[in-house]
Amino acid sequence: MSILKKTVLAGIGFASLTRQKAEELADYLIKSGELSQSEKKEAVLELLAKAEAGAAQAKDKIGREVEKARKSLGVAKTSEIEAVSKRIEALGRKVARLEKTVADLEAKSSEPTL
């Protein structure tokens, strides 16, 4: 792509580029002599591919920054919280079984013996 096309693409912003906007940009480039009509389809597809790649890169970068912030704040991941929650539930079930066993044993020991 020429410098003008790259500059225009950067100005639009990768994440917000839609097919309609890409076609409008290609039409503008055709009118300005930067692109021929026969190159339009390829240019639109290239613009959309670059926009998609740019959006994916932005998403990855945001994810890394969020993870970095989460770690620096000492906040647990959702998966870690869910794992601890499951362990607590399992322990609760064990405690309930133990309480029942203790109650059964106490009931047996308080029964009169013959």
Stockholm file with secondary structure:
# STOCKHOLM 1.0

chainA/1-114         MSILKKTVLAGIGFASLTRQKAEELADYLIKSGELSQSEKKEAVLELLAKAEAGAAQAKDKIGREVEKARKSLGVAKTSEIEAVSKRIEALGRKVARLEKTVADLEAKSSEPTL
#=GR chainA/1-114 SS CCHHHHHHHHHHCSTTCCHHHHHHHHHHHHHTTSSCGGGHHHHHHHHHHHHHHHHHHHHHHHHHHHHHHHHHHTCCCHHHHHHHHHHHHHHHHHHHHHHHHHHHHHHHHTSCCC
#=GC SS_cons         CCHHHHHHHHHHCSTTCCHHHHHHHHHHHHHTTSSCGGGHHHHHHHHHHHHHHHHHHHHHHHHHHHHHHHHHHTCCCHHHHHHHHHHHHHHHHHHHHHHHHHHHHHHHHTSCCC
//
